[in-house]
Amino acid sequence: MELVDLKSAEEFSPQHHVHKSLTATPHSDISIACWEPGQKSPIHRHPGADEIYHVIAGSGLFNDGRTERRLVAGDTVVFPAGEVHQVTALTRMVLYRVQAGADRHPESLDTWPTAR
């Protein structure tokens, strides 16, 4: 068993969101992501891994190219492997992130795919 301390891992930057891996196994990665208002991820996907976000604090927009949802503290969203998505912070936001899959690398896209 391994315990992780989310609160002590929090770190913010005015330039970009801060992502910290807290622990990993061959098939998963547990991390924290800290966002300032207005910060946005690139449009991207993880072809070999599901990506699960749980909002610990704040709020943000979570977009899969078809639907954009405002999530707040206590909400969870799941992006299945290969699903294109983007995250935008509306307020200072802290996310608990789980990536489940052996190949967790991101693939950035310049724009949303046209065939969705």
BELHUDA-V548269 format. One record per residue. N is the residue number from 1. SS is DSSP state (2 for helix, 1 for strand, 0 for the rest). PSI is psi in degrees with one decimal (* if undefined). Layout:
n: [N N]
ss: [SS SS]
psi: [PSI PSI]
This chain:
n: [1 2 3 4 5 6 7 8 9 10 11 12 13 14 15 16 17 18 19 20 21 22 23 24 25 26 27 28 29 30 31 32 33 34 35 36 37 38 39 40 41 42 43 44 45 46 47 48 49 50 51 52 53 54 55 56 57 58 59 60 61 62 63 64 65 66 67 68 69 70 71 72 73 74 75 76 77 78 79 80 81 82 83 84 85 86 87 88 89 90 91 92 93 94 95 96 97 98 99 100 101 102 103 104 105 106 107 108 109 110 111 112 113 114 115 116]
ss: [0 0 0 0 0 2 2 2 2 0 0 0 0 0 0 0 0 1 1 1 1 1 1 1 1 0 0 1 1 1 1 1 1 1 1 0 0 0 0 1 0 0 0 1 1 0 0 1 1 1 1 1 1 1 1 1 1 0 1 1 1 1 1 0 0 0 0 1 1 1 1 1 0 0 0 1 1 1 1 0 0 0 0 0 1 1 1 1 1 0 0 0 1 1 1 1 1 1 1 1 1 1 1 0 0 0 1 1 0 0 0 0 0 0 0 0]
psi: [141.0 131.4 146.0 143.6 97.2 -44.8 -43.8 -16.6 -10.6 133.1 133.3 151.8 138.8 -16.9 -38.1 160.7 150.9 124.7 127.9 124.5 129.5 -34.9 154.7 154.5 176.3 -19.0 8.7 160.7 131.6 127.5 170.1 141.4 126.8 128.7 141.0 157.5 135.1 -14.8 144.4 139.6 159.6 159.9 123.2 174.7 163.0 97.0 -30.0 15.0 139.0 148.7 121.5 126.4 134.3 124.3 116.3 -42.4 149.1 -160.3 157.6 171.0 131.6 120.2 132.8 14.6 -14.8 -39.0 138.8 126.0 139.2 120.5 147.7 174.0 129.9 -15.9 152.3 141.2 145.0 124.3 108.8 156.7 131.9 -12.3 126.0 138.3 167.9 145.6 136.4 128.2 129.0 -34.6 179.0 126.9 140.3 126.0 137.9 124.3 134.4 127.8 121.9 111.9 151.4 -34.6 98.0 7.1 143.8 150.4 115.3 147.5 147.8 -35.0 170.7 140.3 145.8 -34.4 102.1 *]
